[in-house]
Structures are given as C-alpha cells and as structure tokens.
Amino acid sequence: MTFSLLIHCPRTGAFGAAVTTSSPAVGARVPWTAAGQGAVLTQARTDMRLGPRGLALLASGCTAEEAVAALVATSPHRQWRQVAVLDAAGRTAHFTGPSIRGVLASAEGPGCVAIGNILANDRVPRAMLDAALAAPDEAMAERLLRALEAGEAAGGEGAPLVSAALRVQGPHVFPDVDLRVDFSPHPLAALRATWEAYEPMAELFLARALEAAAG
C-alpha cells in the first residue's frame, strides 16, 4: 500500500526520491540514493537489502535496466517485490512481482519513474509523474512534495496514509535534504510543514557542513 517516485535533475545532477504509505516509518525502508550513482525504491513486501544492492550495481556501471534485471534475478522472493531504479544518466526501470495483490501501476517519463501497489486506482503514478515534471524550475523537494500530493489527490491508496518521506541527493556523501514523517494521521501535510520550516535553513545547513564557519 505504497506510492513513490524517483526523479533526476539533468541541470544539477541531483536525484530525488519521495514515498508515502499506510504503515509507519516508510522513509527508513523504501528510498535509497547515492551521489553520482542514482536512486532505488524497494517496496510492497519490502526487502531493504535491495536498496544498497541496487546502488552497488549502479556504482559498478550497470544501467537502471541492468540493475533491475540483476535485482530480480538474485531475489529469491521476487514475486512479492516492487522496485524501481534511476541511474546517473536519468534512465529508469522498474519491476512489479506477480504475487502482489490489488491495483498496481507505474509510469515513466524523462528522468522520472513512479510506482505504486494496492492503489485506489491506476492513475496515481501518472498523476505523480505529471506533477513532478510540470515544475522543472522548482526546488527538487518542492517537486517531490507536489508529486506525493498529486498522487493522494488522484486517489492514493486503499488505506489511510500514516507516513511519508522525501530525499534530495546532491553531490555529497550525505543527502542535501532528508525529511521524514514516521507516524501521523496527515503525513503529507506534516511533511509539507516540515519542508516549509526546513527550506529557509537548507542552504545554511549545507554550507556549515562544508565550512563550519559559514553563516
């Protein structure tokens, strides 16, 4: 019962990941990113090992399609897994196992992929993708938030959402933005409030990490 999205910015090289679901602490399980390499989503009956494994495949030179093929081939319970991969060139690939029940859907666009399982309808990933691509000049975190909000507005999933997360991966070993709402009756509203509080200080936090005397 999850819908999520990956996006690449060709101008900055940043990767973005966003996810929401009806179980707690989704940000600790689903989105994985690495500077200069790409990003991975692992969900449905989530195997968190697929995140680091997918990033390692990208680091070894695999394309998104090759990484997904390798993850599927080496996962003994692949029929229960749903994964998506975005590589450094903005190429995308995804897989949905045949044993996952309910409404399943995905959508791909330029440097962008959205996936979902046990959805209210099959329009949710396309709505997310369209929202993310509609505002290319906005901050990556804002685009990710709009994508999640569009997915919810399109119907979301079959159960109430309780957690959400977004991550923006720039050129450093740490993410530029890594925000999570682990348990809330309104996780997307809480995530937006968190971003609006964080945004004015985001550049300062980054500057101080690189140069302690900054600001």
Buried (B, 14 or more C-beta within 10 A) or exposed (E): BBBBBBBBBEEEBBBBBBBBBBBBBBBEBBBBBBBBBBBBBBBBBBBEEBBEBBBBBBBEEBBBBBBBBBBBEEBEEBBBBBBBBBBBEBBBBBBBBEEBEEBBBBBBBEBBBBBBBBBBBBBBBBBBBBBBBEEEEEBBBBBBBBBBBBBBEBBBBBEEBBBBBBBBBBEEEEBBBBBBBBEBEBBBBBBBEBBEEBEEEBEEEBEEEEEEEEE
